[in-house]
Amino acid sequence: MGTYYIPRNVKGESRILYIFSVKSLITTLIGGAVGFLFYIIFAMIAGLQTLGWIMVGVFGVIGFVVGAVKIPTIAGLPVTKKIGGESIDQIILRYMKFKKTRKIYVYTKEEKKDGTN
């Protein structure tokens, strides 16, 4: 008998733990840094260090969610049919590009490459 190659999915091999990818770790650190700015402000103004640490945690969790979570496809909601399976950070980047240019490009199968029908 010969040996056969069995293909396997290696997409998630670069993860530190199952839920932590490099992208989610970076966005968690960015969110924590934003929360740390609030910590400095609360510590200097009112001496509310506990509230500042809570803000660091909240912004860290928000950063993790932005980097790790994908929008699920829910059949009952028409919005999720269009963006289901995409990362939240990609949706945010696309929204920022849209706000900057205010252009929407829609391509159909009938159009040719030169734009004529």
N, CA, C and O atoms as CSV, one atom per row, in Angstrom:
chain,resi,resn,atom,element,x,y,z
A,1,MET,N,N,0.843,-1.183,0.000
A,1,MET,CA,C,0.000,0.000,0.000
A,1,MET,C,C,0.883,1.240,0.000
A,1,MET,O,O,1.934,1.281,0.640
A,2,GLY,N,N,0.435,2.230,-0.722
A,2,GLY,CA,C,1.182,3.472,-0.799
A,2,GLY,C,C,0.682,4.482,0.218
A,2,GLY,O,O,-0.353,4.280,0.853
A,3,THR,N,N,1.407,5.543,0.362
A,3,THR,CA,C,0.979,6.619,1.250
A,3,THR,C,C,0.297,7.693,0.422
A,3,THR,O,O,0.660,7.942,-0.727
A,4,TYR,N,N,-0.685,8.315,1.019
A,4,TYR,CA,C,-1.464,9.336,0.338
A,4,TYR,C,C,-1.472,10.605,1.169
A,4,TYR,O,O,-1.523,10.567,2.398
A,5,TYR,N,N,-1.421,11.723,0.473
A,5,TYR,CA,C,-1.487,13.025,1.128
A,5,TYR,C,C,-2.937,13.345,1.448
A,5,TYR,O,O,-3.791,13.306,0.562
A,6,ILE,N,N,-3.218,13.658,2.687
A,6,ILE,CA,C,-4.554,14.053,3.112
A,6,ILE,C,C,-4.517,15.553,3.393
A,6,ILE,O,O,-3.837,15.992,4.320
A,7,PRO,N,N,-5.241,16.340,2.603
A,7,PRO,CA,C,-5.213,17.800,2.824
A,7,PRO,C,C,-5.881,18.155,4.137
A,7,PRO,O,O,-6.853,17.519,4.546
A,8,ARG,N,N,-5.356,19.163,4.786
A,8,ARG,CA,C,-5.968,19.630,6.021
A,8,ARG,C,C,-5.922,21.143,6.062
A,8,ARG,O,O,-5.079,21.778,5.428
A,9,ASN,N,N,-6.831,21.697,6.809
A,9,ASN,CA,C,-6.954,23.142,6.920
A,9,ASN,C,C,-5.919,23.643,7.927
A,9,ASN,O,O,-5.964,23.272,9.100
A,10,VAL,N,N,-4.990,24.481,7.476
A,10,VAL,CA,C,-3.957,25.015,8.358
A,10,VAL,C,C,-4.121,26.522,8.539
A,10,VAL,O,O,-3.170,27.213,8.904
A,11,LYS,N,N,-5.319,27.027,8.286
A,11,LYS,CA,C,-5.545,28.468,8.369
A,11,LYS,C,C,-5.332,28.992,9.781
A,11,LYS,O,O,-4.786,30.084,9.939
A,12,GLY,N,N,-5.730,28.276,10.789
A,12,GLY,CA,C,-5.632,28.755,12.155
A,12,GLY,C,C,-4.347,28.368,12.870
A,12,GLY,O,O,-4.278,28.465,14.095
A,13,GLU,N,N,-3.339,27.938,12.145
A,13,GLU,CA,C,-2.104,27.476,12.772
A,13,GLU,C,C,-1.296,28.602,13.396
A,13,GLU,O,O,-0.448,28.330,14.246
A,14,SER,N,N,-1.519,29.855,13.013
A,14,SER,CA,C,-0.729,30.961,13.540
A,14,SER,C,C,-1.327,31.542,14.814
A,14,SER,O,O,-0.921,32.621,15.245
A,15,ARG,N,N,-2.261,30.864,15.411
A,15,ARG,CA,C,-2.910,31.389,16.608
A,15,ARG,C,C,-2.122,31.020,17.852
A,15,ARG,O,O,-1.557,29.930,17.943
A,16,ILE,N,N,-2.090,31.943,18.814
A,16,ILE,CA,C,-1.416,31.700,20.074
A,16,ILE,C,C,-2.231,30.706,20.896
A,16,ILE,O,O,-1.731,29.652,21.289
A,17,LEU,N,N,-3.458,31.046,21.144
A,17,LEU,CA,C,-4.449,30.131,21.694
A,17,LEU,C,C,-5.558,30.052,20.653
A,17,LEU,O,O,-5.479,30.726,19.626
A,18,TYR,N,N,-6.564,29.265,20.886
A,18,TYR,CA,C,-7.607,29.114,19.868
A,18,TYR,C,C,-8.303,30.437,19.568
A,18,TYR,O,O,-8.608,30.722,18.410
A,19,ILE,N,N,-8.561,31.253,20.599
A,19,ILE,CA,C,-9.299,32.492,20.373
A,19,ILE,C,C,-8.388,33.668,20.051
A,19,ILE,O,O,-8.880,34.695,19.582
A,20,PHE,N,N,-7.094,33.567,20.279
A,20,PHE,CA,C,-6.192,34.694,20.062
A,20,PHE,C,C,-5.416,34.535,18.770
A,20,PHE,O,O,-4.519,33.697,18.676
A,21,SER,N,N,-5.758,35.333,17.782
A,21,SER,CA,C,-4.920,35.428,16.597
A,21,SER,C,C,-4.031,36.653,16.771
A,21,SER,O,O,-4.208,37.419,17.718
A,22,VAL,N,N,-3.100,36.836,15.885
A,22,VAL,CA,C,-2.204,37.983,15.977
A,22,VAL,C,C,-3.001,39.276,15.818
A,22,VAL,O,O,-2.741,40.260,16.510
A,23,LYS,N,N,-3.977,39.270,14.899
A,23,LYS,CA,C,-4.806,40.457,14.673
A,23,LYS,C,C,-5.610,40.816,15.920
A,23,LYS,O,O,-5.685,41.989,16.285
A,24,SER,N,N,-6.212,39.823,16.578
A,24,SER,CA,C,-7.006,40.117,17.765
A,24,SER,C,C,-6.121,40.570,18.923
A,24,SER,O,O,-6.540,41.392,19.738
A,25,LEU,N,N,-4.907,40.043,19.000
A,25,LEU,CA,C,-3.991,40.486,20.048
A,25,LEU,C,C,-3.596,41.942,19.837
A,25,LEU,O,O,-3.540,42.713,20.794
A,26,ILE,N,N,-3.323,42.323,18.597
A,26,ILE,CA,C,-2.946,43.705,18.300
A,26,ILE,C,C,-4.110,44.656,18.579
A,26,ILE,O,O,-3.909,45.714,19.176
A,27,THR,N,N,-5.319,44.298,18.156
A,27,THR,CA,C,-6.459,45.177,18.409
A,27,THR,C,C,-6.793,45.248,19.901
A,27,THR,O,O,-7.287,46.273,20.368
A,28,THR,N,N,-6.533,44.176,20.654
A,28,THR,CA,C,-6.720,44.216,22.098
A,28,THR,C,C,-5.742,45.193,22.729
A,28,THR,O,O,-6.113,45.961,23.616
A,29,LEU,N,N,-4.494,45.170,22.276
A,29,LEU,CA,C,-3.496,46.103,22.805
A,29,LEU,C,C,-3.833,47.546,22.441
A,29,LEU,O,O,-3.647,48.448,23.258
A,30,ILE,N,N,-4.322,47.772,21.236
A,30,ILE,CA,C,-4.714,49.132,20.840
A,30,ILE,C,C,-5.889,49.613,21.695
A,30,ILE,O,O,-5.892,50.752,22.162
A,31,GLY,N,N,-6.883,48.748,21.899
A,31,GLY,CA,C,-8.009,49.106,22.755
A,31,GLY,C,C,-7.573,49.358,24.186
A,31,GLY,O,O,-8.073,50.280,24.831
A,32,GLY,N,N,-6.649,48.553,24.694
A,32,GLY,CA,C,-6.120,48.776,26.037
A,32,GLY,C,C,-5.358,50.080,26.143
A,32,GLY,O,O,-5.413,50.743,27.178
A,33,ALA,N,N,-4.642,50.464,25.084
A,33,ALA,CA,C,-3.911,51.737,25.088
A,33,ALA,C,C,-4.880,52.918,25.128
A,33,ALA,O,O,-4.633,53.906,25.820
A,34,VAL,N,N,-5.984,52.811,24.381
A,34,VAL,CA,C,-7.003,53.868,24.435
A,34,VAL,C,C,-7.601,53.935,25.840
A,34,VAL,O,O,-7.803,55.025,26.375
A,35,GLY,N,N,-7.882,52.795,26.432
A,35,GLY,CA,C,-8.393,52.757,27.795
A,35,GLY,C,C,-7.392,53.296,28.800
A,35,GLY,O,O,-7.781,53.898,29.800
A,36,PHE,N,N,-6.088,53.083,28.541
A,36,PHE,CA,C,-5.058,53.607,29.444
A,36,PHE,C,C,-5.019,55.131,29.408
A,36,PHE,O,O,-4.706,55.764,30.416
A,37,LEU,N,N,-5.330,55.722,28.267
A,37,LEU,CA,C,-5.431,57.186,28.212
A,37,LEU,C,C,-6.546,57.679,29.128
A,37,LEU,O,O,-6.383,58.685,29.819
A,38,PHE,N,N,-7.675,56.978,29.139
A,38,PHE,CA,C,-8.746,57.324,30.077
A,38,PHE,C,C,-8.313,57.109,31.518
A,38,PHE,O,O,-8.702,57.878,32.397
A,39,TYR,N,N,-7.516,56.080,31.775
A,39,TYR,CA,C,-6.995,55.842,33.122
A,39,TYR,C,C,-6.157,57.034,33.589
A,39,TYR,O,O,-6.294,57.491,34.724
A,40,ILE,N,N,-5.299,57.526,32.716
A,40,ILE,CA,C,-4.446,58.667,33.078
A,40,ILE,C,C,-5.304,59.898,33.361
A,40,ILE,O,O,-5.056,60.627,34.321
A,41,ILE,N,N,-6.309,60.124,32.527
A,41,ILE,CA,C,-7.189,61.290,32.725
A,41,ILE,C,C,-7.945,61.181,34.040
A,41,ILE,O,O,-7.997,62.145,34.803
A,42,PHE,N,N,-8.536,60.015,34.318
A,42,PHE,CA,C,-9.293,59.852,35.564
A,42,PHE,C,C,-8.389,59.897,36.785
A,42,PHE,O,O,-8.799,60.400,37.831
A,43,ALA,N,N,-7.176,59.387,36.679
A,43,ALA,CA,C,-6.255,59.403,37.824
A,43,ALA,C,C,-5.775,60.815,38.127
A,43,ALA,O,O,-5.609,61.179,39.291
A,44,MET,N,N,-5.552,61.610,37.090
A,44,MET,CA,C,-5.057,62.968,37.306
A,44,MET,C,C,-6.154,63.912,37.791
A,44,MET,O,O,-5.918,64.725,38.684
A,45,ILE,N,N,-7.324,63.813,37.225
A,45,ILE,CA,C,-8.376,64.782,37.534
A,45,ILE,C,C,-9.056,64.472,38.866
A,45,ILE,O,O,-9.131,65.339,39.737
A,46,ALA,N,N,-9.536,63.285,39.025
A,46,ALA,CA,C,-10.377,63.002,40.185
A,46,ALA,C,C,-9.802,61.932,41.105
A,46,ALA,O,O,-10.377,61.665,42.160
A,47,GLY,N,N,-8.701,61.323,40.741
A,47,GLY,CA,C,-8.164,60.249,41.565
A,47,GLY,C,C,-8.984,58.979,41.506
A,47,GLY,O,O,-8.967,58.182,42.444
A,48,LEU,N,N,-9.699,58.781,40.414
A,48,LEU,CA,C,-10.546,57.598,40.246
A,48,LEU,C,C,-9.772,56.514,39.501
A,48,LEU,O,O,-10.059,56.226,38.339
A,49,GLN,N,N,-8.807,55.926,40.161
A,49,GLN,CA,C,-7.965,54.932,39.513
A,49,GLN,C,C,-8.737,53.637,39.221
A,49,GLN,O,O,-8.486,52.980,38.211
A,50,THR,N,N,-9.655,53.279,40.085
A,50,THR,CA,C,-10.433,52.075,39.865
A,50,THR,C,C,-11.280,52.198,38.602
A,50,THR,O,O,-11.360,51.263,37.806
A,51,LEU,N,N,-11.909,53.356,38.427
A,51,LEU,CA,C,-12.696,53.588,37.226
A,51,LEU,C,C,-11.792,53.578,35.993
A,51,LEU,O,O,-12.198,53.110,34.929
A,52,GLY,N,N,-10.579,54.088,36.131
A,52,GLY,CA,C,-9.626,54.069,35.020
A,52,GLY,C,C,-9.256,52.658,34.613
A,52,GLY,O,O,-9.179,52.363,33.421
A,53,TRP,N,N,-9.024,51.771,35.588
A,53,TRP,CA,C,-8.709,50.370,35.255
A,53,TRP,C,C,-9.889,49.661,34.618
A,53,TRP,O,O,-9.713,48.809,33.747
A,54,ILE,N,N,-11.088,50.011,35.052
A,54,ILE,CA,C,-12.283,49.443,34.427
A,54,ILE,C,C,-12.354,49.880,32.965
A,54,ILE,O,O,-12.698,49.080,32.095
A,55,MET,N,N,-12.032,51.139,32.693
A,55,MET,CA,C,-12.031,51.634,31.314
A,55,MET,C,C,-10.977,50.917,30.466
A,55,MET,O,O,-11.215,50.635,29.292
A,56,VAL,N,N,-9.810,50.619,31.056
A,56,VAL,CA,C,-8.783,49.866,30.330
A,56,VAL,C,C,-9.333,48.497,29.939
A,56,VAL,O,O,-9.153,48.059,28.802
A,57,GLY,N,N,-9.998,47.821,30.868
A,57,GLY,CA,C,-10.572,46.507,30.585
A,57,GLY,C,C,-11.674,46.559,29.540
A,57,GLY,O,O,-11.726,45.709,28.651
A,58,VAL,N,N,-12.557,47.550,29.639
A,58,VAL,CA,C,-13.666,47.668,28.698
A,58,VAL,C,C,-13.143,47.930,27.289
A,58,VAL,O,O,-13.591,47.293,26.335
A,59,PHE,N,N,-12.205,48.857,27.150
A,59,PHE,CA,C,-11.667,49.148,25.821
A,59,PHE,C,C,-10.826,47.984,25.292
A,59,PHE,O,O,-10.780,47.763,24.082
A,60,GLY,N,N,-10.167,47.245,26.173
A,60,GLY,CA,C,-9.449,46.050,25.742
A,60,GLY,C,C,-10.387,44.996,25.191
A,60,GLY,O,O,-10.089,44.365,24.177
A,61,VAL,N,N,-11.522,44.800,25.854
A,61,VAL,CA,C,-12.517,43.832,25.375
A,61,VAL,C,C,-13.112,44.295,24.042
A,61,VAL,O,O,-13.318,43.487,23.135
A,62,ILE,N,N,-13.386,45.599,23.928
A,62,ILE,CA,C,-13.899,46.127,22.654
A,62,ILE,C,C,-12.877,45.898,21.543
A,62,ILE,O,O,-13.250,45.513,20.435
A,63,GLY,N,N,-11.591,46.131,21.824
A,63,GLY,CA,C,-10.549,45.883,20.838
A,63,GLY,C,C,-10.475,44.422,20.443
A,63,GLY,O,O,-10.294,44.106,19.267
A,64,PHE,N,N,-10.613,43.525,21.412
A,64,PHE,CA,C,-10.598,42.093,21.109
A,64,PHE,C,C,-11.773,41.702,20.223
A,64,PHE,O,O,-11.611,40.941,19.269
A,65,VAL,N,N,-12.957,42.223,20.541
A,65,VAL,CA,C,-14.150,41.898,19.762
A,65,VAL,C,C,-13.997,42.394,18.324
A,65,VAL,O,O,-14.371,41.697,17.380
A,66,VAL,N,N,-13.450,43.592,18.160
A,66,VAL,CA,C,-13.260,44.131,16.809
A,66,VAL,C,C,-12.292,43.261,16.014
A,66,VAL,O,O,-12.489,43.053,14.816
A,67,GLY,N,N,-11.247,42.751,16.667
A,67,GLY,CA,C,-10.252,41.968,15.950
A,67,GLY,C,C,-10.584,40.504,15.755
A,67,GLY,O,O,-10.056,39.878,14.836
A,68,ALA,N,N,-11.441,39.938,16.588
A,68,ALA,CA,C,-11.633,38.488,16.561
A,68,ALA,C,C,-13.000,38.025,16.082
A,68,ALA,O,O,-13.114,36.935,15.521
A,69,VAL,N,N,-14.029,38.819,16.289
A,69,VAL,CA,C,-15.389,38.344,16.045
A,69,VAL,C,C,-15.790,38.598,14.596
A,69,VAL,O,O,-15.479,39.639,14.017
A,70,LYS,N,N,-16.482,37.629,14.034
A,70,LYS,CA,C,-17.057,37.768,12.701
A,70,LYS,C,C,-18.567,37.855,12.833
A,70,LYS,O,O,-19.159,37.268,13.739
A,71,ILE,N,N,-19.180,38.589,11.926
A,71,ILE,CA,C,-20.630,38.755,11.933
A,71,ILE,C,C,-21.277,37.442,11.486
A,71,ILE,O,O,-20.943,36.932,10.416
A,72,PRO,N,N,-22.194,36.885,12.282
A,72,PRO,CA,C,-22.848,35.642,11.855
A,72,PRO,C,C,-23.915,35.915,10.796
A,72,PRO,O,O,-24.461,37.016,10.722
A,73,THR,N,N,-24.200,34.922,9.994
A,73,THR,CA,C,-25.266,35.028,9.002
A,73,THR,C,C,-26.556,34.533,9.641
A,73,THR,O,O,-26.688,33.351,9.957
A,74,ILE,N,N,-27.500,35.438,9.829
A,74,ILE,CA,C,-28.789,35.110,10.423
A,74,ILE,C,C,-29.842,35.275,9.337
A,74,ILE,O,O,-29.977,36.353,8.758
A,75,ALA,N,N,-30.576,34.226,9.062
A,75,ALA,CA,C,-31.522,34.234,7.947
A,75,ALA,C,C,-32.635,35.257,8.129
A,75,ALA,O,O,-33.148,35.778,7.138
A,76,GLY,N,N,-33.019,35.555,9.345
A,76,GLY,CA,C,-34.121,36.476,9.586
A,76,GLY,C,C,-33.755,37.939,9.425
A,76,GLY,O,O,-34.641,38.782,9.288
A,77,LEU,N,N,-32.481,38.256,9.439
A,77,LEU,CA,C,-32.052,39.646,9.310
A,77,LEU,C,C,-31.410,39.871,7.946
A,77,LEU,O,O,-30.394,39.251,7.633
A,78,PRO,N,N,-31.990,40.749,7.131
A,78,PRO,CA,C,-31.443,40.948,5.787
A,78,PRO,C,C,-30.048,41.566,5.784
A,78,PRO,O,O,-29.290,41.349,4.838
A,79,VAL,N,N,-29.687,42.331,6.816
A,79,VAL,CA,C,-28.362,42.957,6.863
A,79,VAL,C,C,-27.274,41.898,6.989
A,79,VAL,O,O,-26.223,42.014,6.359
A,80,THR,N,N,-27.515,40.872,7.793
A,80,THR,CA,C,-26.490,39.858,7.994
A,80,THR,C,C,-26.331,38.934,6.795
A,80,THR,O,O,-25.325,38.234,6.681
A,81,LYS,N,N,-27.309,38.926,5.907
A,81,LYS,CA,C,-27.145,38.131,4.691
A,81,LYS,C,C,-26.081,38.741,3.790
A,81,LYS,O,O,-25.395,38.023,3.061
A,82,LYS,N,N,-25.941,40.058,3.838
A,82,LYS,CA,C,-24.967,40.747,2.994
A,82,LYS,C,C,-23.566,40.738,3.584
A,82,LYS,O,O,-22.585,40.656,2.844
A,83,ILE,N,N,-23.458,40.820,4.915
A,83,ILE,CA,C,-22.137,40.922,5.534
A,83,ILE,C,C,-21.794,39.725,6.411
A,83,ILE,O,O,-20.793,39.764,7.126
A,84,GLY,N,N,-22.575,38.691,6.378
A,84,GLY,CA,C,-22.338,37.524,7.215
A,84,GLY,C,C,-21.007,36.858,6.908
A,84,GLY,O,O,-20.671,36.640,5.744
A,85,GLY,N,N,-20.252,36.536,7.945
A,85,GLY,CA,C,-18.970,35.867,7.793
A,85,GLY,C,C,-17.790,36.806,7.664
A,85,GLY,O,O,-16.656,36.342,7.542
A,86,GLU,N,N,-18.012,38.104,7.686
A,86,GLU,CA,C,-16.916,39.064,7.568
A,86,GLU,C,C,-16.514,39.565,8.942
A,86,GLU,O,O,-17.341,39.640,9.851
A,87,SER,N,N,-15.242,39.907,9.091
A,87,SER,CA,C,-14.731,40.423,10.355
A,87,SER,C,C,-15.235,41.844,10.590
A,87,SER,O,O,-15.471,42.596,9.645
A,88,ILE,N,N,-15.393,42.192,11.845
A,88,ILE,CA,C,-15.867,43.524,12.198
A,88,ILE,C,C,-14.855,44.585,11.773
A,88,ILE,O,O,-15.247,45.671,11.344
A,89,ASP,N,N,-13.558,44.287,11.885
A,89,ASP,CA,C,-12.562,45.287,11.495
A,89,ASP,C,C,-12.607,45.568,10.000
A,89,ASP,O,O,-12.381,46.705,9.587
A,90,GLN,N,N,-12.894,44.562,9.177
A,90,GLN,CA,C,-13.019,44.792,7.740
A,90,GLN,C,C,-14.245,45.644,7.418
A,90,GLN,O,O,-14.204,46.463,6.500
A,91,ILE,N,N,-15.315,45.463,8.153
A,91,ILE,CA,C,-16.518,46.269,7.955
A,91,ILE,C,C,-16.243,47.720,8.347
A,91,ILE,O,O,-16.678,48.644,7.659
A,92,ILE,N,N,-15.524,47.920,9.446
A,92,ILE,CA,C,-15.191,49.269,9.886
A,92,ILE,C,C,-14.281,49.956,8.866
A,92,ILE,O,O,-14.487,51.128,8.550
A,93,LEU,N,N,-13.283,49.247,8.350
A,93,LEU,CA,C,-12.395,49.831,7.345
A,93,LEU,C,C,-13.151,50.202,6.071
A,93,LEU,O,O,-12.924,51.268,5.498
A,94,ARG,N,N,-14.045,49.325,5.632
A,94,ARG,CA,C,-14.836,49.623,4.449
A,94,ARG,C,C,-15.726,50.839,4.674
A,94,ARG,O,O,-15.900,51.650,3.764
A,95,TYR,N,N,-16.293,50.977,5.873
A,95,TYR,CA,C,-17.132,52.130,6.191
A,95,TYR,C,C,-16.307,53.421,6.185
A,95,TYR,O,O,-16.768,54.454,5.700
A,96,MET,N,N,-15.097,53.356,6.723
A,96,MET,CA,C,-14.242,54.543,6.729
A,96,MET,C,C,-13.853,54.950,5.309
A,96,MET,O,O,-13.805,56.140,4.998
A,97,LYS,N,N,-13.575,53.976,4.448
A,97,LYS,CA,C,-13.271,54.285,3.048
A,97,LYS,C,C,-14.482,54.895,2.352
A,97,LYS,O,O,-14.338,55.816,1.548
A,98,PHE,N,N,-15.674,54.387,2.656
A,98,PHE,CA,C,-16.885,54.933,2.069
A,98,PHE,C,C,-17.108,56.370,2.515
A,98,PHE,O,O,-17.448,57.225,1.697
A,99,LYS,N,N,-16.921,56.646,3.805
A,99,LYS,CA,C,-17.110,58.007,4.307
A,99,LYS,C,C,-16.114,58.971,3.669
A,99,LYS,O,O,-16.416,60.150,3.483
A,100,LYS,N,N,-14.933,58.469,3.336
A,100,LYS,CA,C,-13.903,59.321,2.741
A,100,LYS,C,C,-14.221,59.630,1.281
A,100,LYS,O,O,-14.091,60.779,0.856
A,101,THR,N,N,-14.633,58.632,0.507
A,101,THR,CA,C,-14.833,58.828,-0.924
A,101,THR,C,C,-16.281,59.058,-1.312
A,101,THR,O,O,-16.541,59.701,-2.329
A,102,ARG,N,N,-17.231,58.557,-0.537
A,102,ARG,CA,C,-18.665,58.648,-0.828
A,102,ARG,C,C,-19.034,58.011,-2.162
A,102,ARG,O,O,-19.960,58.468,-2.831
A,103,LYS,N,N,-18.321,56.966,-2.550
A,103,LYS,CA,C,-18.607,56.276,-3.797
A,103,LYS,C,C,-18.945,54.821,-3.510
A,103,LYS,O,O,-18.345,54.191,-2.639
A,104,ILE,N,N,-19.908,54.301,-4.248
A,104,ILE,CA,C,-20.264,52.893,-4.152
A,104,ILE,C,C,-20.093,52.299,-5.545
A,104,ILE,O,O,-20.625,52.824,-6.524
A,105,TYR,N,N,-19.363,51.222,-5.624
A,105,TYR,CA,C,-19.162,50.546,-6.895
A,105,TYR,C,C,-19.954,49.251,-6.882
A,105,TYR,O,O,-19.785,48.421,-5.989
A,106,VAL,N,N,-20.814,49.080,-7.868
A,106,VAL,CA,C,-21.625,47.876,-7.990
A,106,VAL,C,C,-21.341,47.275,-9.358
A,106,VAL,O,O,-21.494,47.940,-10.382
A,107,TYR,N,N,-20.934,46.037,-9.366
A,107,TYR,CA,C,-20.637,45.349,-10.608
A,107,TYR,C,C,-21.658,44.232,-10.812
A,107,TYR,O,O,-22.006,43.510,-9.878
A,108,THR,N,N,-22.113,44.111,-12.014
A,108,THR,CA,C,-23.008,43.009,-12.358
A,108,THR,C,C,-22.312,42.119,-13.372
A,108,THR,O,O,-21.319,42.519,-13.981
A,109,LYS,N,N,-22.825,40.929,-13.552
A,109,LYS,CA,C,-22.211,39.979,-14.486
A,109,LYS,C,C,-22.374,40.412,-15.932
A,109,LYS,O,O,-21.576,40.023,-16.785
A,110,GLU,N,N,-23.399,41.214,-16.224
A,110,GLU,CA,C,-23.667,41.608,-17.592
A,110,GLU,C,C,-22.691,42.658,-18.119
A,110,GLU,O,O,-22.506,42.769,-19.331
A,111,GLU,N,N,-22.061,43.434,-17.224
A,111,GLU,CA,C,-21.177,44.503,-17.655
A,111,GLU,C,C,-19.868,43.953,-18.203
A,111,GLU,O,O,-19.348,42.946,-17.721
A,112,LYS,N,N,-19.352,44.626,-19.207
A,112,LYS,CA,C,-18.044,44.283,-19.738
A,112,LYS,C,C,-16.983,45.066,-18.991
A,112,LYS,O,O,-17.310,45.951,-18.201
A,113,LYS,N,N,-15.736,44.759,-19.221
A,113,LYS,CA,C,-14.659,45.420,-18.508
A,113,LYS,C,C,-14.541,46.902,-18.860
A,113,LYS,O,O,-14.093,47.691,-18.028
A,114,ASP,N,N,-14.929,47.297,-20.066
A,114,ASP,CA,C,-14.814,48.705,-20.446
A,114,ASP,C,C,-16.013,49.530,-19.981
A,114,ASP,O,O,-16.052,50.734,-20.233
A,115,GLY,N,N,-16.982,48.923,-19.315
A,115,GLY,CA,C,-18.121,49.649,-18.743
A,115,GLY,C,C,-19.318,49.736,-19.656
A,115,GLY,O,O,-20.336,50.311,-19.270
A,116,THR,N,N,-19.237,49.182,-20.866
A,116,THR,CA,C,-20.369,49.227,-21.775
A,116,THR,C,C,-21.205,47.958,-21.612
A,116,THR,O,O,-20.726,46.941,-21.110
A,117,ASN,N,N,-22.444,48.037,-22.041
A,117,ASN,CA,C,-23.334,46.868,-21.935
A,117,ASN,C,C,-23.283,46.026,-23.138
A,117,ASN,O,O,-23.971,45.007,-23.207
